[in-house]
Amino acid sequence: MTVEVKSRGKGSGSLVAKVEEALRGAIVSGTYQPGERLPSEIELTEAHGVSRTVIREAVTALRCDGLVEVRQGAGIFVLKAEVAAPAPPKLDRARLSSDLEILEIRTPLEIEAAGLAAQRRSPAQEEAIFDCHARLLELIEANQSIREADLALHMAIADATNNPLFTQFLEMHGPAVIPQSRVVSDNRGADQTAYRRLIHKEHEALVLAISDGDEKAARAAMQVHLRGSQSRYRDLLRDMRGLTAG
């Protein structure tokens, strides 16, 4: 069973980067002041001549950098300078927490988020989840990294809970919450593609459950996905050390 999603034109990644750069420049230059609300999603779509998905992905990137916050029902707001200040360069996240530690803490939180998303998602949030899932498949077929798109999908699910604390947790850790890009090395193309398609299949079950409003199935699908991620990462650690199961 496959998910029906809207097709998107080629070069969507470059469009996201273009919109992100434009909005970032406007914020840094002071065109949009701290505390000021950005134009609505529809207005940004018309102003930049792109789809809502492109706008959402660009805004997600700005959120991850601490430049803006999305307030449910109110809009997108520029954060104060002290909040939006960039983190120190070359921060070694491994010193703060390992990938396994992050996966372990993500699991109960995101299982709950999946169940709440199935109950609470609005039509627009459901569409955003579908768009993120479609983007993952596009990148897989183009043999490109899915790490950022993977994070965007989990962010969309967290957003659909309508509880901002779920999205804040993912934003706090950024791309570090998605360790999958290191599970299979880039020089093993066939294995990399197979791995990415497995991730996509797990996401598909999750997306369908949320779309169906099936809280129980959504929780189960998220548990399978994140428990599987932990298992695969432990297998990688054993392989790196030359260990095999007894």
Secondary structure, DSSP 4 states (H G I P E B T S, - for coil): ---------TTHHHHHHHHHHHHHHHHHTTSS-TTPBPPPHHHHHHHHT--HHHHHHHHHHHHHTTSEEEETTTEEEEPPHHHHPPPPTT--GGGT--HHHHHHHHHHHHHHHHHHHHHH--HHHHHHHHHHHHHHHHHHHTT---HHHHHHHHHHHHHTTT-HHHHHHHHHHGGGG-GGGGTS-TT-HHHHHHHHHHHHHHHHHHHHHHHTT-HHHHHHHHHHHHHHHHHHHHHHHHHHTT----
